[in-house]
């Protein structure tokens, strides 16, 4: 949820504003949504790598514990 809100306010809105000021064309303004999606996916992968690196994730193949406390 936090990455969605962050991507909306930190990526989507500024990119849409910049594109509206520079070009004013709806196509370029609409490119803010894919930019936001790419940023969200990148943040999720970075978080996943962090969790795996620090051993905060348990292998869920044999149990249903999920994240370690």
C-alpha positions as CSV (number, residue, x, y, z in Angstrom):
1,X,0.0,0.0,0.0
2,X,2.8,2.4,0.9
3,X,4.6,1.9,-2.4
4,X,1.3,2.6,-4.3
5,X,0.7,5.9,-2.5
6,X,4.4,6.8,-2.9
7,X,4.4,6.0,-6.6
8,X,1.2,8.0,-7.1
9,X,2.4,11.1,-5.4
10,X,6.1,10.9,-6.2
11,X,6.0,9.5,-9.7
12,X,2.6,9.6,-11.4
13,X,1.5,13.2,-10.5
14,X,4.8,14.9,-11.2
15,X,5.3,13.1,-14.5
16,X,1.8,13.9,-15.6
17,X,2.3,17.5,-14.6
18,X,5.6,17.8,-16.4
19,X,4.2,16.2,-19.5
20,X,1.2,18.4,-19.5
21,X,3.4,21.5,-19.3
22,X,5.9,20.3,-21.9
23,X,3.7,18.8,-24.5
24,X,0.1,19.1,-23.5
25,X,-0.7,16.0,-25.4
26,X,-2.9,13.3,-23.7
27,X,-0.7,10.5,-24.9
28,X,2.4,11.8,-23.0
29,X,0.4,12.6,-19.9
30,X,-0.9,9.0,-19.9
31,X,2.7,7.7,-19.9
32,X,2.8,8.7,-16.2
33,X,0.8,5.5,-15.3
34,X,3.4,3.0,-16.8
35,X,6.2,5.1,-15.2
36,X,4.5,4.7,-11.9
37,X,4.0,1.0,-12.4
38,X,7.6,0.4,-13.2
39,X,8.6,2.3,-10.1
40,X,6.3,0.2,-7.9
41,X,7.7,-3.0,-9.3
42,X,11.2,-1.8,-8.8
43,X,10.5,-0.9,-5.2
44,X,8.9,-4.3,-4.6
45,X,11.9,-6.2,-6.0
46,X,14.3,-4.1,-3.9
47,X,12.3,-4.9,-0.8
48,X,12.2,-8.6,-1.7
49,X,15.9,-8.6,-2.1
50,X,16.4,-6.8,1.2
51,X,14.1,-9.3,3.0
52,X,15.9,-12.3,1.5
53,X,19.4,-10.8,2.2
54,X,18.7,-10.2,5.9
55,X,17.0,-13.6,6.4
56,X,13.6,-12.2,7.3
57,X,11.8,-14.6,5.0
58,X,11.1,-18.2,5.8
59,X,10.9,-20.9,3.2
60,X,7.1,-21.6,2.9
61,X,7.3,-24.9,1.1
62,X,6.9,-27.0,4.3
63,X,5.2,-24.5,6.7
64,X,3.0,-21.5,6.7
65,X,4.9,-19.3,9.1
66,X,5.6,-16.5,6.6
67,X,7.9,-13.7,7.8
68,X,10.0,-14.2,10.9
69,X,9.0,-12.0,13.9
